[in-house]
Amino acid sequence: MQRGKETEFCNPNAILCIRDLYVWHPIKKFLVISGYVRALDGVSFDLERGKILAIVGESGSGKTTLGKTILRIYKPTKGRIIYDNKDVTFLKGKEIKWYRREIGYVQQDPYGALPPFMNIRQILEEPLIIHGIKKDERMHRIREVLEEVKLIPVEDFINKYPHMLSGGQQQRVVIARALVLRPKLIIADEPVSMLDASVRIEILTLFRELQKRHNISIIYITHDLSTAKYFSDKVAVMYAGHIVEMAQTEYLLTKPLHPYTQALIKAIPDPDPANRFSFKEIPPGEPPSLLNPPPGCRFHPRCPYAMDICRKEEPPTLIVDGDHIVKCWLYG
Amino acid sequence: MVKPILSVKELYLYYRVRAGLVKAVDGASLDLYNEESLAVIGESGSGKSSLAKALLRLLPRNIYRFDGNVYIDGEDVMKLSDKDFDSRIRWNKISMVPQASMNALNPVIKIGEQLAEPLIIHKGMNKNEALDKAREMLKFVGIPQEFIDRYPFELSGGMRQRVVIAMALITQPSIVILDEPTSALDVLTQANIMNLLKRIKNDRKVSYIFITHDIALSSELSDKVAVMYAGHIVEYSYADKFYREPQHPYSQLLLSSVPTLRENRNIRFIPGEPPSLLNPPPGCRFHPRCPYAMDICRKEEPPIIDMERNSYVRCWLYAKR
C-alpha cells in the first residue's frame, strides 16, 4: 500500500464534481443563531459519466443533505458544485432552470412524492409545461417514459390516480417523472427502502437498465450496503457529515479500510442459518450529534483502533491504491 | 415427548372494512417450543403483524372472524374471557416488543415508571419493589441505572429500543413477540440489538416469535421459519433447511431476491405484485406470480402438505396424486 497523499482536483470525465462542500444549517433561538448543524463538512467527490455512485450512510450521516444540496434544494454554505464543467454552486432564479432540467430526483416515499389530486398524465405533464415543451410533443414524451418504466399498457395507467397503484407502481411513476425531461443525472434518495423485498430488486434493475441504455449517471443514496453491491459502480461511505471512504464497489467490499466501513460490513447479515449462533463484534454507541461533533476523527469515540492523534486532529483524506480514498489516521 | 410452549391450530382473523372482508390470518398453524425462536417472514400485507396481534388479543373493533385454538402451556387461551386473558396471559406469559417501538414509550412519563408499570398491574407489586426491579432490568439490557429518572426524549433510538425490550421482559414471560424490533434503527445499532436479543434468549430462557420483512436479518434469530403470503403460512420449516433448500416456490423466489454481501450470486425479482387481501386470487394465492403454476393451482386452494419433522408446505407441487 502506497503512502497516502492529499486528494487532487477535477476529473475531465466527470459529469459532477463536488469540491469541499459544506452545508451548515443554523439553529435559531429567538432570532439569534445559537449554533449550526454541520450536516456536510468538507465533502469532495467526482461522479463519472454513465456510472452509478452509491452514497451509503446511517441516519444523520448527511447523505440526504448531500443529495438535496446537489439538487440545489439546500443552499451550500461553501464549496463548489461543478456540473458538466459549469459551476452551479450559487446560481439563482432563472439561471438555474437549465440545471434543474438536467437532473432528476427520485424520493424515498413514493406516495408522499406524488400529488394525490393529479392523475399520472398530469403528474408527468407538469414538468414538461414548466420547461416549455410544446403540447404535441408532451403526450409523445409521456408515453415514451411510461413505456420506459414498464407501466404498460400505457392506457391502463395514464388516467389513474396515485392511490390506485401499488407501492412499486407508484415508485415507477416517480422515476418516470424524474426521467421525463431526459436528464443526464438522477439523484435517487433511498428509492426502494419503503418497498417490499421482491419489488426492490425490480426497481433497482430498472435503474441499471436506464443507466446502460441512456448513459445516465445516478447517485444512489442508501443505508443498505448489500443493494449497493449489486447496483453501483462506486461506493462512498458517509459518517457524521464526512465521506470516510470511497472506492470501486468491489474493492470497498472486499478490502474495506476505514474501521467504520469494516463495522458496517460486519453488521449486515446474509441469510445463513449459522447466524443464530454467532455474536457480532460491533462498536457500541451511536453516531455523534452534528451540532457538536467530537474533536478529531468523528468516529473515534466508537473506533476500536482509536489512537491519541484521532482524538485531537481531524484525519486527512488519503489516496491509497489508485482511487481508493480513506479518511483515517491508520493510513496516514 | 416435549410439549410445545405455544401451539396454534387453524387460527383465523378476518377484519370487516367498508370494501369487504380482509382475510389477514387464514388458518395459521404453528408450534413454538421452549427457548426456541420462530421467524415469521413476509412482505407488507402478508398478515404477519395480524398474527402477532391475534396471539396477544390486541384487536381492533372491526373483527369479523376470530377463532381457532391457541394453546399456551397446554391451556387453550382462546376460551378465556378478555378479562382473564388480560390478567393471566398477556404480559404474564406472552409479551411483545411492538413495531416502531421508538414511539411506543409515553413521552411524559419517566423511563423507570414506565418500566415498573407492568409489574404493578400484572404482578401486583408495590411501587418501590417494582422500581428496584426496573433498575435491575435496565442494567441487564445495557443502560446505566441513572437513566431510570430520564424521559424518553433524552435517550437515543437504540437506547429507547432497549427500554422497550426491558419492558417486554420485566414480568418474565416465557414467550416474547418481536414485531420488526429493529426496523427503524441504524445498521450498527440493529446489530447490537440483535446481539442483545440473542443474549437474552440464552440467559433468560425465553422463546421468540420474530416478525420481520428482512429475510437476511431473520436468519439471525430463527430456529424455525414461517413464511407468510397473503394471509397463509405457505411454508413452515427449520432454519437449517429453509435457508439452504426452501420448498415453496414463493420462498425460493424470495430468498433469491435477497442481495448478499459475502456470496456472489445472481439475484432475481419476483414479477408481479402481492395480491390484495380483500380479493385474493382463487386457488393458490401465489399462482399469478408462480413460475410452476399448474391448472389445479388456479382452481383449488392447495392443502397443507406435511413434510419431515412437523414442517409443512402449502403447495400443489408437493401433493401426492
Interface residues (C-beta under 8 A of the other chain):
Chain A: E58 S59 S166 G167 G168 Q169 D196 A197 S198 V199 R200 I201 E202 T205 H223 D224 L225 S226 T227 K229 Y230 L253 A263 L264 I265 K266 A267 I268 P269 D270 P271 D272 P273 N275 R276 F279 K280 I282 P283 P284 E286 P287
Chain B: S37 E43 S44 S156 G157 G158 D186 V187 L188 T189 Q190 A191 N192 M194 N195 K198 R199 H213 D214 I215 A216 L217 S218 S219 E220 L221 S222 D223 A239 D240 F242 Y243 R244 L253 L254 L255 S257 V258 P259 T260 L261 R262 E263 I267 R268 F269 I270 P271 E273 P274
